Amino acid sequence: MGNVIVFTCYFGTSYNSGLSHCTFSSCLKAFITMDQTLLHKQKPEDDPTVLRGQRLDLEARCAEQELRKALHKEKEAAMREDKLTVVPFLKSNDVQRSRAEQQAKEERKRINELERQRCTLVHELTALRLRKARLDRSVQQHAVFAAYVKKVSQAVEQEPAQLMHSFGTLMNCANRLLQIMQHNLDCAQKARSEYALHHQQAADVILRGNNALGALQRDLDNVQSIRMNMEAQWSHILDTAAKKTLELGTIKMASLNLSQFVHNSKSGYPLVGQEDTVKQLEQVNTFITYSTDVLLAVKKTQEALKPRLPNEKEAKATMNHRIHY
């Protein structure tokens, strides 16, 4: 409220007198209104030079855009033509590439087959070289026999045909001997095989017999343990039977004595046999019952005949009274 704003530098001297003592809010409103008025007056839209320049600029931009559009169409047409020429080339290239791949696969298969054949030939060559070495060693070992045959043929006066016939006969004999030796070797090998088979069968039979013997031994051990347990139980039964027999004899003797006592008591009971223990016990029981009844009757009679005695408390009180005096 107490602040005063002077807009001399912005509005000029003609507004100083009217705004010398304005408040801040009213001056701010006036400033905004005047600023909008000045901006509205300074708009360049009404200037024809500016509009002409903007139109020329827009035309230049449109022309540049049309030129770019034409270039783009030309490039698109060129690309379509290139595509028409490139697609067959790519197709032919794919076909050639597939053919080349197929040829490469076939070539690899052929190379692998040749490599396998080479390995087979190498193995065969190695085997042939080993065989040649064995034959060379055999020739060197049998060179003595060839020299001996040569010397014999030179020393003998026979004809070569006769020597060849003799040599053939000797070779036939040697072959027969070799066949006989081979037959003997086969028979020996067969006998060894049969012996091994019989030995294996005998070992199997012995093993089965040992297994059966072990099973029977286990069964025997189980039976022995059961027998020992049953013997122990039988011994216990015998001991118990002896004890029970002794107790039974004692009971029979007691019942016999009681029965004789009852018979000798002159109560009119007949004599029972010595082996009839049940009747003896029944007789004793009857006698005991009768004696008990008689005893109870006697006690009742005695109690009825007795004078009345003071009870225990009265007797104690009487005794204390006598001691006091």
Secondary structure, DSSP 8 states (H G I E B T S, - for coil): -------HHHH-GGGHHHHTT--HHHHHHHHHHHHHHHHHHT-GGG-HHHHHHHHHHHHHHHHHHHHHHHHHHHHHHHHHHHHHHHHHHHHHHHHHHHHHHHHHHHHHHHHHHHHHHHHHHHHHHHHHHHHHHHHHHHHHHTHHHHHHHHHHHHH--S-HHHHHHHHHHHHHHHHHHHHHHHHHHHHHHHHHHHHHHHHHHHHHHHHHHHHHHHHHHHHHHHHHHHHHHHHHHHHHHHHHHHHHHHHHHHHHHHHHHHHHHHHHTTSS-----SS-HHHHHHHHHHHHHHHHHHHHHHHHHHHHHS-----HHHHHHHHHHHHH-
